Structure formats: structure tokens, C-alpha cells
Amino acid sequence: MPELPEVEGVVRSLAPAASGRTIRKVAVSDTIIKSKSEAKEAILKNLSPEEFAGRMRGMTITNVTRRSKYIYFHLDKDGDTHLLVSHLGMSGAWFAVSDIDEVREEKFRRHIHVIFGMEDGGLLAYADIRRFGELRLIGAESDYPPLLAMAPEPFDESAAGHFLDLCRTPKFAGKPIKETIMDGKVISGCGNIYATEALFRTGIHPGRKTGRISIKRLERLFAEIRQVLGEAIEAGGSSISDYRNINGEVGGMQDRLRMYGRQNCPDCGAQTKRMTIAGRTSVYCPKCQR
Ligand SMILES: [Zn+2]
């Protein structure tokens, strides 16, 4: 699943490719139309395919930004601003192309679900192999409360204090630290890969109760999360499973991950262990992480 660095990679390539362009036509896949007709919410979250297409037509994309793991398309039509919020789910990907055949990998090309035909003749296409992604057209962030409940961006000054405060609340003090740091209300955009790395780097066992970790160690852990997210952004994200940036490119951070997916600890050589926390597999070194 794309985490903050992967979404940042998408936004950095998408913003210059999409900004300033106006949507002339909208095509929605038969798969989505069928799913919506069966009252399921595949990808298009709050509108029917017809409503979505009608409202997106004529929108100018003024900018593309990131908030946590969400992509925000800032839109303008006749002086009114709107927001298209895109979550990539497990395997969502955006492509800026002049023809769909330019989406080189077949697994993405076969699963294109929304195509914006731009006034300049180009296309902006959303592919999603497993269809866990979301597209939600709203007026502003406040129209969708979960967006307002997200923790500050990890690079914001207020983020560390926000994290430390929540670690001391009864809600999180009794939870495993890995579950706490992967909660988007506590830290924005830290998923399984980077939580695993940061816990290894700080020698903290993923199952340790949040409230039983000293403030000093929690401060170090937060600094390490910020560090590992920053490194991953620089490396263009991790190419685990189906992450691609808009040019179909993959990142290089996976080669620098020291604990995620490892059989042996790179520091002491011990066999790594696995435990399930909050439904996700956690890898850790039983000797180095306490
Ligand atoms: Zn070790």
C-alpha cells in the first residue's frame, strides 16, 4: 500500500503535469458503472458515475497537493473552487499520457477506471488493479470530516508534540506502539513499511505498550519516523507491490529497508520474528528490539 513517501512521489510528478489543464470529457469504466448500479461504492465514493462525469466536466485543475496519504486535486469551475480527493488504496496509479497505449504495463492498462480527456487533447487516467482506491469530489476539506481528523503532517512543527500528547492518553497508552504510530490520527502517513523501519532503528519492540515507553525513547522514535519518511521521499518511495509514479516509474527505497521483509537482522544476524498487530504483519529482531 502506498505510504506518505509514495504519495508524495505521485504528487511531485502529477502537479506539474496536471496543473492549469481543463477537463473536457470524463469516461468511467463499465466495472465502476456496474458496481455502482449494485449499490457498491467502487472507487467513486459520493456520486453516481453520471453525476461525477457531469460535475468534473469543465473543471480546471489549479494545483495538486498531498495531505497525509491523500492526493488533493484543487479545482475551479466558473470561479467556484472544488476538491477532488484521491486515495490510492492498495494499487491505485495516475498516468498523464496522450494515448492509453502509453500506459506500458498491461496490468495497469487493463484496469483503468477513470479517464479525464483534457481540453489540450491529453489524458489523465486513473488505474486501480484491486479497486480499493477512492475518488471523492467535494467542495472543501470540511465536507468530509475524516480529513479534518488527520494528525499534522509529520514535517510540521506541531507534529511531535501532537504525537507525544496522544501517546499519554488512555486510548493509546495501552496499545502496541506499532498500532499507535500507524494510526493516522496520531501520525500522518506512517504505514507498515516505515513503522517497521523506524522501530528497528530505535530498538523498540513493535508490541511494546505505548504507555510503557519513556518520553525520551518516544521522542527518538518520532525523529526516526520523520527521518525514514524523508529518506524515502528522496529515494522516490519504495517499490513494494503496485506503486508507480505518473510516468510508470518505481522508487528505490526498497533497497534501503533494513528490517521490512527481512529473514535475518542486519545488525546481529538473528532470525527475525513476525507478529500480527492491528491486522498487519510486523517484522522485528527479537534481540535488538525491546
Ligand atoms: Zn538484531
py3Dmol code that shows the C-alpha trace and the ligand (Angstrom):
import py3Dmol

protein = """\
ATOM      1  CA  MET A   1       0.000   0.000   0.000  1.00  0.00           C
ATOM      2  CA  PRO A   2       1.461   3.409  -0.892  1.00  0.00           C
ATOM      3  CA  GLU A   3       2.511   5.353   2.197  1.00  0.00           C
ATOM      4  CA  LEU A   4       3.335   9.049   2.542  1.00  0.00           C
ATOM      5  CA  PRO A   5       6.616   8.980   0.508  1.00  0.00           C
ATOM      6  CA  GLU A   6       4.985   7.130  -2.394  1.00  0.00           C
ATOM      7  CA  VAL A   7       2.021   9.519  -2.477  1.00  0.00           C
ATOM      8  CA  GLU A   8       4.458  12.443  -2.312  1.00  0.00           C
ATOM      9  CA  GLY A   9       6.248  10.963  -5.350  1.00  0.00           C
ATOM     10  CA  VAL A  10       2.970  10.807  -7.259  1.00  0.00           C
ATOM     11  CA  VAL A  11       2.081  14.391  -6.331  1.00  0.00           C
ATOM     12  CA  ARG A  12       5.520  15.734  -7.301  1.00  0.00           C
ATOM     13  CA  SER A  13       5.149  14.308 -10.794  1.00  0.00           C
ATOM     14  CA  LEU A  14       1.393  14.917 -11.066  1.00  0.00           C
ATOM     15  CA  ALA A  15       1.351  18.599 -10.024  1.00  0.00           C
ATOM     16  CA  PRO A  16       3.394  19.930 -12.973  1.00  0.00           C
ATOM     17  CA  ALA A  17       1.711  17.509 -15.396  1.00  0.00           C
ATOM     18  CA  ALA A  18      -1.888  18.357 -14.419  1.00  0.00           C
ATOM     19  CA  SER A  19      -1.926  21.945 -13.165  1.00  0.00           C
ATOM     20  CA  GLY A  20      -3.502  24.555 -15.413  1.00  0.00           C
ATOM     21  CA  ARG A  21      -5.329  21.989 -17.548  1.00  0.00           C
ATOM     22  CA  THR A  22      -9.099  21.837 -18.045  1.00  0.00           C
ATOM     23  CA  ILE A  23     -11.163  18.640 -18.176  1.00  0.00           C
ATOM     24  CA  ARG A  24     -13.348  18.362 -21.276  1.00  0.00           C
ATOM     25  CA  LYS A  25     -14.579  14.753 -21.126  1.00  0.00           C
ATOM     26  CA  VAL A  26     -14.893  12.132 -18.415  1.00  0.00           C
ATOM     27  CA  ALA A  27     -15.063   8.373 -19.019  1.00  0.00           C
ATOM     28  CA  VAL A  28     -15.866   5.896 -16.236  1.00  0.00           C
ATOM     29  CA  SER A  29     -15.225   2.148 -16.651  1.00  0.00           C
ATOM     30  CA  ASP A  30     -18.052  -0.379 -17.054  1.00  0.00           C
ATOM     31  CA  THR A  31     -16.762  -2.091 -13.913  1.00  0.00           C
ATOM     32  CA  ILE A  32     -17.455   1.013 -11.824  1.00  0.00           C
ATOM     33  CA  ILE A  33     -20.815   1.658 -13.501  1.00  0.00           C
ATOM     34  CA  LYS A  34     -21.882  -1.935 -12.778  1.00  0.00           C
ATOM     35  CA  SER A  35     -20.638  -1.802  -9.181  1.00  0.00           C
ATOM     36  CA  LYS A  36     -22.427   1.487  -8.526  1.00  0.00           C
ATOM     37  CA  SER A  37     -25.637   0.108 -10.045  1.00  0.00           C
ATOM     38  CA  GLU A  38     -25.414  -2.692  -7.458  1.00  0.00           C
ATOM     39  CA  ALA A  39     -25.174  -0.028  -4.710  1.00  0.00           C
ATOM     40  CA  LYS A  40     -21.498  -0.787  -4.053  1.00  0.00           C
ATOM     41  CA  GLU A  41     -19.070   2.097  -3.737  1.00  0.00           C
ATOM     42  CA  ALA A  42     -16.232   1.076  -6.044  1.00  0.00           C
ATOM     43  CA  ILE A  43     -13.751   3.991  -6.259  1.00  0.00           C
ATOM     44  CA  LEU A  44     -16.345   6.757  -6.811  1.00  0.00           C
ATOM     45  CA  LYS A  45     -17.429   7.436  -3.275  1.00  0.00           C
ATOM     46  CA  ASN A  46     -20.155  10.023  -3.066  1.00  0.00           C
ATOM     47  CA  LEU A  47     -21.564  10.432  -6.570  1.00  0.00           C
ATOM     48  CA  SER A  48     -23.062   8.308  -9.332  1.00  0.00           C
ATOM     49  CA  PRO A  49     -20.873   7.904 -12.437  1.00  0.00           C
ATOM     50  CA  GLU A  50     -23.177  10.336 -14.342  1.00  0.00           C
ATOM     51  CA  GLU A  51     -23.078  12.962 -11.587  1.00  0.00           C
ATOM     52  CA  PHE A  52     -19.311  12.615 -11.269  1.00  0.00           C
ATOM     53  CA  ALA A  53     -18.748  12.988 -15.015  1.00  0.00           C
ATOM     54  CA  GLY A  54     -21.148  15.938 -15.235  1.00  0.00           C
ATOM     55  CA  ARG A  55     -19.569  17.813 -12.363  1.00  0.00           C
ATOM     56  CA  MET A  56     -15.954  17.147 -13.387  1.00  0.00           C
ATOM     57  CA  ARG A  57     -16.556  18.393 -16.932  1.00  0.00           C
ATOM     58  CA  GLY A  58     -15.220  21.929 -17.335  1.00  0.00           C
ATOM     59  CA  MET A  59     -13.123  21.825 -14.150  1.00  0.00           C
ATOM     60  CA  THR A  60      -9.679  23.404 -14.326  1.00  0.00           C
ATOM     61  CA  ILE A  61      -7.026  21.730 -12.162  1.00  0.00           C
ATOM     62  CA  THR A  62      -5.328  24.654 -10.431  1.00  0.00           C
ATOM     63  CA  ASN A  63      -2.901  22.603  -8.325  1.00  0.00           C
ATOM     64  CA  VAL A  64      -2.215  19.111  -6.951  1.00  0.00           C
ATOM     65  CA  THR A  65      -1.048  18.716  -3.354  1.00  0.00           C
ATOM     66  CA  ARG A  66      -0.670  15.972  -0.748  1.00  0.00           C
ATOM     67  CA  ARG A  67      -2.220  15.679   2.720  1.00  0.00           C
ATOM     68  CA  SER A  68      -1.131  12.526   4.581  1.00  0.00           C
ATOM     69  CA  LYS A  69      -1.798   9.694   2.086  1.00  0.00           C
ATOM     70  CA  TYR A  70      -4.391  11.667   0.117  1.00  0.00           C
ATOM     71  CA  ILE A  71      -3.888  13.466  -3.187  1.00  0.00           C
ATOM     72  CA  TYR A  72      -5.813  16.736  -3.426  1.00  0.00           C
ATOM     73  CA  PHE A  73      -6.748  17.991  -6.888  1.00  0.00           C
ATOM     74  CA  HIS A  74      -7.651  21.665  -6.404  1.00  0.00           C
ATOM     75  CA  LEU A  75     -10.300  22.533  -8.963  1.00  0.00           C
ATOM     76  CA  ASP A  76     -12.004  25.634 -10.276  1.00  0.00           C
ATOM     77  CA  LYS A  77     -15.117  25.973 -12.404  1.00  0.00           C
ATOM     78  CA  ASP A  78     -16.645  29.368 -13.135  1.00  0.00           C
ATOM     79  CA  GLY A  79     -14.862  30.875 -10.138  1.00  0.00           C
ATOM     80  CA  ASP A  80     -16.096  28.206  -7.669  1.00  0.00           C
ATOM     81  CA  THR A  81     -13.456  26.037  -6.038  1.00  0.00           C
ATOM     82  CA  HIS A  82     -13.802  22.287  -5.542  1.00  0.00           C
ATOM     83  CA  LEU A  83     -11.602  19.479  -4.259  1.00  0.00           C
ATOM     84  CA  LEU A  84     -11.148  16.024  -5.783  1.00  0.00           C
ATOM     85  CA  VAL A  85      -9.655  13.804  -3.091  1.00  0.00           C
ATOM     86  CA  SER A  86      -7.828  10.717  -4.355  1.00  0.00           C
ATOM     87  CA  HIS A  87      -6.674   7.837  -2.143  1.00  0.00           C
ATOM     88  CA  LEU A  88      -4.632   5.183  -3.948  1.00  0.00           C
ATOM     89  CA  GLY A  89      -5.818   2.271  -1.769  1.00  0.00           C
ATOM     90  CA  MET A  90      -3.654  -0.804  -2.422  1.00  0.00           C
ATOM     91  CA  SER A  91      -2.803  -0.293  -6.069  1.00  0.00           C
ATOM     92  CA  GLY A  92      -4.120   2.998  -7.473  1.00  0.00           C
ATOM     93  CA  ALA A  93      -1.978   4.870 -10.032  1.00  0.00           C
ATOM     94  CA  TRP A  94      -2.327   8.044 -12.106  1.00  0.00           C
ATOM     95  CA  PHE A  95      -0.986   8.369 -15.638  1.00  0.00           C
ATOM     96  CA  ALA A  96      -0.604  11.545 -17.708  1.00  0.00           C
ATOM     97  CA  VAL A  97      -0.482  10.351 -21.331  1.00  0.00           C
ATOM     98  CA  SER A  98      -1.613  11.387 -24.782  1.00  0.00           C
ATOM     99  CA  ASP A  99      -2.953   7.900 -25.527  1.00  0.00           C
ATOM    100  CA  ILE A 100      -3.938   4.995 -23.245  1.00  0.00           C
ATOM    101  CA  ASP A 101      -1.472   2.726 -25.100  1.00  0.00           C
ATOM    102  CA  GLU A 102       1.274   4.780 -23.461  1.00  0.00           C
ATOM    103  CA  VAL A 103       0.414   3.111 -20.151  1.00  0.00           C
ATOM    104  CA  ARG A 104       3.063   0.480 -20.722  1.00  0.00           C
ATOM    105  CA  GLU A 105       2.270  -2.121 -18.081  1.00  0.00           C
ATOM    106  CA  GLU A 106      -0.715  -4.199 -19.069  1.00  0.00           C
ATOM    107  CA  LYS A 107      -1.840  -4.849 -15.507  1.00  0.00           C
ATOM    108  CA  PHE A 108      -2.469  -1.116 -15.103  1.00  0.00           C
ATOM    109  CA  ARG A 109      -3.748  -0.510 -18.644  1.00  0.00           C
ATOM    110  CA  ARG A 110      -6.388  -3.242 -18.205  1.00  0.00           C
ATOM    111  CA  HIS A 111      -7.639  -1.651 -15.001  1.00  0.00           C
ATOM    112  CA  ILE A 112      -8.124   1.976 -15.967  1.00  0.00           C
ATOM    113  CA  HIS A 113     -11.323   3.135 -14.312  1.00  0.00           C
ATOM    114  CA  VAL A 114     -11.499   6.889 -14.860  1.00  0.00           C
ATOM    115  CA  ILE A 115     -10.162   8.896 -17.797  1.00  0.00           C
ATOM    116  CA  PHE A 116     -10.189  12.682 -17.917  1.00  0.00           C
ATOM    117  CA  GLY A 117      -9.937  13.923 -21.508  1.00  0.00           C
ATOM    118  CA  MET A 118      -8.281  17.335 -21.313  1.00  0.00           C
ATOM    119  CA  GLU A 119      -9.025  20.363 -23.487  1.00  0.00           C
ATOM    120  CA  ASP A 120      -5.493  20.175 -24.883  1.00  0.00           C
ATOM    121  CA  GLY A 121      -6.166  16.625 -26.146  1.00  0.00           C
ATOM    122  CA  GLY A 122      -4.128  14.796 -23.491  1.00  0.00           C
ATOM    123  CA  LEU A 123      -5.446  12.294 -20.963  1.00  0.00           C
ATOM    124  CA  LEU A 124      -5.225  11.907 -17.238  1.00  0.00           C
ATOM    125  CA  ALA A 125      -6.057   8.303 -16.340  1.00  0.00           C
ATOM    126  CA  TYR A 126      -6.656   6.578 -13.025  1.00  0.00           C
ATOM    127  CA  ALA A 127      -5.886   2.853 -12.899  1.00  0.00           C
ATOM    128  CA  ASP A 128      -6.616   0.637  -9.919  1.00  0.00           C
ATOM    129  CA  ILE A 129      -5.965  -3.097 -10.086  1.00  0.00           C
ATOM    130  CA  ARG A 130      -7.641  -4.057  -6.816  1.00  0.00           C
ATOM    131  CA  ARG A 131     -10.153  -1.186  -6.687  1.00  0.00           C
ATOM    132  CA  PHE A 132      -9.533  -0.233  -3.045  1.00  0.00           C
ATOM    133  CA  GLY A 133      -8.771   3.345  -4.080  1.00  0.00           C
ATOM    134  CA  GLU A 134     -11.150   6.283  -3.656  1.00  0.00           C
ATOM    135  CA  LEU A 135     -12.147   9.350  -5.627  1.00  0.00           C
ATOM    136  CA  ARG A 136     -14.312  11.815  -3.729  1.00  0.00           C
ATOM    137  CA  LEU A 137     -15.443  15.128  -5.216  1.00  0.00           C
ATOM    138  CA  ILE A 138     -16.267  17.667  -2.501  1.00  0.00           C
ATOM    139  CA  GLY A 139     -16.358  21.437  -2.060  1.00  0.00           C
ATOM    140  CA  ALA A 140     -13.666  21.662   0.597  1.00  0.00           C
ATOM    141  CA  GLU A 141     -11.885  19.538   3.255  1.00  0.00           C
ATOM    142  CA  SER A 142     -14.595  20.373   5.801  1.00  0.00           C
ATOM    143  CA  ASP A 143     -17.182  18.491   3.701  1.00  0.00           C
ATOM    144  CA  TYR A 144     -15.513  15.203   4.653  1.00  0.00           C
ATOM    145  CA  PRO A 145     -14.764  15.146   8.412  1.00  0.00           C
ATOM    146  CA  PRO A 146     -12.151  12.312   8.376  1.00  0.00           C
ATOM    147  CA  LEU A 147      -9.844  14.711   6.513  1.00  0.00           C
ATOM    148  CA  LEU A 148     -10.025  17.161   9.411  1.00  0.00           C
ATOM    149  CA  ALA A 149      -9.289  14.431  11.975  1.00  0.00           C
ATOM    150  CA  MET A 150      -5.863  13.603  10.494  1.00  0.00           C
ATOM    151  CA  ALA A 151      -2.698  14.270  12.506  1.00  0.00           C
ATOM    152  CA  PRO A 152      -0.497  17.202  11.413  1.00  0.00           C
ATOM    153  CA  GLU A 153       1.945  16.494   8.591  1.00  0.00           C
ATOM    154  CA  PRO A 154       4.983  14.719  10.143  1.00  0.00           C
ATOM    155  CA  PHE A 155       7.280  17.523   8.980  1.00  0.00           C
ATOM    156  CA  ASP A 156       5.140  20.224  10.653  1.00  0.00           C
ATOM    157  CA  GLU A 157       6.481  21.737  13.854  1.00  0.00           C
ATOM    158  CA  SER A 158       3.385  20.699  15.836  1.00  0.00           C
ATOM    159  CA  ALA A 159       3.575  17.015  14.826  1.00  0.00           C
ATOM    160  CA  ALA A 160       5.980  15.751  17.528  1.00  0.00           C
ATOM    161  CA  GLY A 161       4.019  17.378  20.368  1.00  0.00           C
ATOM    162  CA  HIS A 162       0.749  16.038  18.952  1.00  0.00           C
ATOM    163  CA  PHE A 163       2.259  12.533  18.878  1.00  0.00           C
ATOM    164  CA  LEU A 164       3.644  12.690  22.439  1.00  0.00           C
ATOM    165  CA  ASP A 165       0.352  14.044  23.824  1.00  0.00           C
ATOM    166  CA  LEU A 166      -1.689  11.230  22.256  1.00  0.00           C
ATOM    167  CA  CYS A 167       0.774   8.551  23.477  1.00  0.00           C
ATOM    168  CA  ARG A 168      -0.117   9.550  27.043  1.00  0.00           C
ATOM    169  CA  THR A 169      -3.900   9.333  26.570  1.00  0.00           C
ATOM    170  CA  PRO A 170      -5.739   6.235  27.890  1.00  0.00           C
ATOM    171  CA  LYS A 171      -6.842   5.441  24.323  1.00  0.00           C
ATOM    172  CA  PHE A 172      -3.295   4.876  23.077  1.00  0.00           C
ATOM    173  CA  ALA A 173      -1.255   4.152  26.243  1.00  0.00           C
ATOM    174  CA  GLY A 174      -2.476   0.538  26.315  1.00  0.00           C
ATOM    175  CA  LYS A 175      -1.970  -0.140  22.608  1.00  0.00           C
ATOM    176  CA  PRO A 176       1.128  -1.686  20.992  1.00  0.00           C
ATOM    177  CA  ILE A 177       3.408   1.148  19.841  1.00  0.00           C
ATOM    178  CA  LYS A 178       3.260  -0.037  16.239  1.00  0.00           C
ATOM    179  CA  GLU A 179      -0.526   0.276  16.210  1.00  0.00           C
ATOM    180  CA  THR A 180      -0.244   3.780  17.707  1.00  0.00           C
ATOM    181  CA  ILE A 181       2.253   5.117  15.143  1.00  0.00           C
ATOM    182  CA  MET A 182       0.286   3.634  12.234  1.00  0.00           C
ATOM    183  CA  ASP A 183      -2.903   5.455  13.322  1.00  0.00           C
ATOM    184  CA  GLY A 184      -3.447   8.426  11.004  1.00  0.00           C
ATOM    185  CA  LYS A 185      -4.867  10.493  13.856  1.00  0.00           C
ATOM    186  CA  VAL A 186      -1.544  10.127  15.713  1.00  0.00           C
ATOM    187  CA  ILE A 187       0.953  10.459  12.848  1.00  0.00           C
ATOM    188  CA  SER A 188       0.045  11.246   9.236  1.00  0.00           C
ATOM    189  CA  GLY A 189       1.148   8.808   6.574  1.00  0.00           C
ATOM    190  CA  CYS A 190       3.254   6.277   8.514  1.00  0.00           C
ATOM    191  CA  GLY A 191       2.211   2.810   7.345  1.00  0.00           C
ATOM    192  CA  ASN A 192       3.605  -0.675   7.857  1.00  0.00           C
ATOM    193  CA  ILE A 193       6.889  -0.310   5.943  1.00  0.00           C
ATOM    194  CA  TYR A 194       8.164   2.877   7.596  1.00  0.00           C
ATOM    195  CA  ALA A 195       6.772   1.998  11.047  1.00  0.00           C
ATOM    196  CA  THR A 196       8.730  -1.276  10.838  1.00  0.00           C
ATOM    197  CA  GLU A 197      11.950   0.543   9.873  1.00  0.00           C
ATOM    198  CA  ALA A 198      11.655   3.297  12.489  1.00  0.00           C
ATOM    199  CA  LEU A 199      11.001   0.793  15.295  1.00  0.00           C
ATOM    200  CA  PHE A 200      14.030  -1.246  14.236  1.00  0.00           C
ATOM    201  CA  ARG A 201      16.260   1.838  14.072  1.00  0.00           C
ATOM    202  CA  THR A 202      15.251   2.840  17.593  1.00  0.00           C
ATOM    203  CA  GLY A 203      15.394  -0.707  19.015  1.00  0.00           C
ATOM    204  CA  ILE A 204      11.776  -0.667  20.141  1.00  0.00           C
ATOM    205  CA  HIS A 205       9.744  -3.888  20.072  1.00  0.00           C
ATOM    206  CA  PRO A 206       6.615  -3.320  17.916  1.00  0.00           C
ATOM    207  CA  GLY A 207       4.371  -4.952  20.524  1.00  0.00           C
ATOM    208  CA  ARG A 208       5.571  -2.824  23.466  1.00  0.00           C
ATOM    209  CA  LYS A 209       2.722  -0.912  25.109  1.00  0.00           C
ATOM    210  CA  THR A 210       2.830   2.750  24.121  1.00  0.00           C
ATOM    211  CA  GLY A 211       2.386   3.989  27.705  1.00  0.00           C
ATOM    212  CA  ARG A 212       5.382   1.948  28.907  1.00  0.00           C
ATOM    213  CA  ILE A 213       7.914   3.713  26.661  1.00  0.00           C
ATOM    214  CA  SER A 214       9.808   6.687  28.108  1.00  0.00           C
ATOM    215  CA  ILE A 215       9.261  10.152  26.665  1.00  0.00           C
ATOM    216  CA  LYS A 216      12.916  10.174  25.590  1.00  0.00           C
ATOM    217  CA  ARG A 217      12.505   6.988  23.529  1.00  0.00           C
ATOM    218  CA  LEU A 218       9.220   8.239  22.071  1.00  0.00           C
ATOM    219  CA  GLU A 219      10.936  11.466  21.014  1.00  0.00           C
ATOM    220  CA  ARG A 220      13.703   9.460  19.345  1.00  0.00           C
ATOM    221  CA  LEU A 221      11.128   7.251  17.658  1.00  0.00           C
ATOM    222  CA  PHE A 222       9.286  10.251  16.232  1.00  0.00           C
ATOM    223  CA  ALA A 223      12.545  11.778  14.978  1.00  0.00           C
ATOM    224  CA  GLU A 224      13.393   8.447  13.309  1.00  0.00           C
ATOM    225  CA  ILE A 225       9.954   8.197  11.655  1.00  0.00           C
ATOM    226  CA  ARG A 226      10.449  11.687  10.240  1.00  0.00           C
ATOM    227  CA  GLN A 227      13.966  10.724   9.127  1.00  0.00           C
ATOM    228  CA  VAL A 228      12.910   7.494   7.378  1.00  0.00           C
ATOM    229  CA  LEU A 229       9.952   9.216   5.655  1.00  0.00           C
ATOM    230  CA  GLY A 230      12.328  11.955   4.441  1.00  0.00           C
ATOM    231  CA  GLU A 231      14.843   9.415   3.111  1.00  0.00           C
ATOM    232  CA  ALA A 232      12.066   7.549   1.329  1.00  0.00           C
ATOM    233  CA  ILE A 233      10.772  10.748  -0.309  1.00  0.00           C
ATOM    234  CA  GLU A 234      14.299  11.454  -1.571  1.00  0.00           C
ATOM    235  CA  ALA A 235      14.545   7.893  -2.943  1.00  0.00           C
ATOM    236  CA  GLY A 236      11.209   8.223  -4.767  1.00  0.00           C
ATOM    237  CA  GLY A 237       9.372   5.850  -2.416  1.00  0.00           C
ATOM    238  CA  SER A 238       9.531   2.066  -2.072  1.00  0.00           C
ATOM    239  CA  SER A 239       8.526  -0.175  -4.953  1.00  0.00           C
ATOM    240  CA  ILE A 240       6.693  -2.717  -2.884  1.00  0.00           C
ATOM    241  CA  SER A 241       3.792  -4.277  -4.848  1.00  0.00           C
ATOM    242  CA  ASP A 242       1.988  -1.913  -7.197  1.00  0.00           C
ATOM    243  CA  TYR A 243       3.240   1.599  -6.575  1.00  0.00           C
ATOM    244  CA  ARG A 244       4.121   3.661  -9.665  1.00  0.00           C
ATOM    245  CA  ASN A 245       4.540   7.399 -10.159  1.00  0.00           C
ATOM    246  CA  ILE A 246       2.700   9.008 -13.059  1.00  0.00           C
ATOM    247  CA  ASN A 247       5.365   8.044 -15.564  1.00  0.00           C
ATOM    248  CA  GLY A 248       5.043   4.401 -14.549  1.00  0.00           C
ATOM    249  CA  GLU A 249       8.370   4.645 -12.677  1.00  0.00           C
ATOM    250  CA  VAL A 250       9.202   2.843  -9.454  1.00  0.00           C
ATOM    251  CA  GLY A 251      11.133   4.155  -6.442  1.00  0.00           C
ATOM    252  CA  GLY A 252      14.419   2.926  -4.949  1.00  0.00           C
ATOM    253  CA  MET A 253      13.803   2.974  -1.186  1.00  0.00           C
ATOM    254  CA  GLN A 254      13.082  -0.771  -1.013  1.00  0.00           C
ATOM    255  CA  ASP A 255      16.836  -1.454  -1.369  1.00  0.00           C
ATOM    256  CA  ARG A 256      17.496   0.619   1.745  1.00  0.00           C
ATOM    257  CA  LEU A 257      14.919  -1.023   4.001  1.00  0.00           C
ATOM    258  CA  ARG A 258      16.791  -2.945   6.703  1.00  0.00           C
ATOM    259  CA  MET A 259      14.013  -4.811   8.539  1.00  0.00           C
ATOM    260  CA  TYR A 260      10.840  -4.824   6.386  1.00  0.00           C
ATOM    261  CA  GLY A 261      10.577  -8.216   4.661  1.00  0.00           C
ATOM    262  CA  ARG A 262      13.892  -9.485   6.126  1.00  0.00           C
ATOM    263  CA  GLN A 263      14.549 -13.047   7.313  1.00  0.00           C
ATOM    264  CA  ASN A 264      17.619 -12.082   9.359  1.00  0.00           C
ATOM    265  CA  CYS A 265      18.582  -8.994  11.366  1.00  0.00           C
ATOM    266  CA  PRO A 266      21.220  -6.950   9.503  1.00  0.00           C
ATOM    267  CA  ASP A 267      22.834  -5.934  12.818  1.00  0.00           C
ATOM    268  CA  CYS A 268      23.090  -9.177  14.833  1.00  0.00           C
ATOM    269  CA  GLY A 269      22.153 -11.865  12.294  1.00  0.00           C
ATOM    270  CA  ALA A 270      19.365 -13.333  14.441  1.00  0.00           C
ATOM    271  CA  GLN A 271      16.352 -14.743  12.664  1.00  0.00           C
ATOM    272  CA  THR A 272      13.625 -12.094  12.573  1.00  0.00           C
ATOM    273  CA  LYS A 273      10.220 -12.745  14.102  1.00  0.00           C
ATOM    274  CA  ARG A 274       6.741 -11.901  12.923  1.00  0.00           C
ATOM    275  CA  MET A 275       3.665 -10.902  14.866  1.00  0.00           C
ATOM    276  CA  THR A 276       0.300  -9.509  13.807  1.00  0.00           C
ATOM    277  CA  ILE A 277      -0.516  -6.030  15.113  1.00  0.00           C
ATOM    278  CA  ALA A 278      -3.665  -4.210  14.058  1.00  0.00           C
ATOM    279  CA  GLY A 279      -4.165  -6.759  11.284  1.00  0.00           C
ATOM    280  CA  ARG A 280      -0.726  -6.203   9.725  1.00  0.00           C
ATOM    281  CA  THR A 281       2.336  -8.434   9.844  1.00  0.00           C
ATOM    282  CA  SER A 282       5.115  -6.873  11.893  1.00  0.00           C
ATOM    283  CA  VAL A 283       8.708  -7.989  11.375  1.00  0.00           C
ATOM    284  CA  TYR A 284      11.243  -7.366  14.155  1.00  0.00           C
ATOM    285  CA  CYS A 285      14.500  -8.585  15.641  1.00  0.00           C
ATOM    286  CA  PRO A 286      13.882 -10.383  18.970  1.00  0.00           C
ATOM    287  CA  LYS A 287      17.421  -9.496  20.148  1.00  0.00           C
ATOM    288  CA  CYS A 288      17.770  -5.831  19.052  1.00  0.00           C
ATOM    289  CA  GLN A 289      14.206  -4.657  19.696  1.00  0.00           C
ATOM    290  CA  ARG A 290      12.899  -4.496  23.255  1.00  0.00           C
TER     291      ARG A 290
END
"""
ligand_1 = """\
1
ZN
Zn 19.217 -7.905 15.745
"""
view = py3Dmol.view(width=600, height=400)
view.addModel(protein, "pdb")
view.setStyle({"model": 0}, {"cartoon": {"style": "trace"}})
view.addModel(ligand_1, "xyz")
view.setStyle({"model": 1}, {"stick": {}})
view.zoomTo()
view.show()
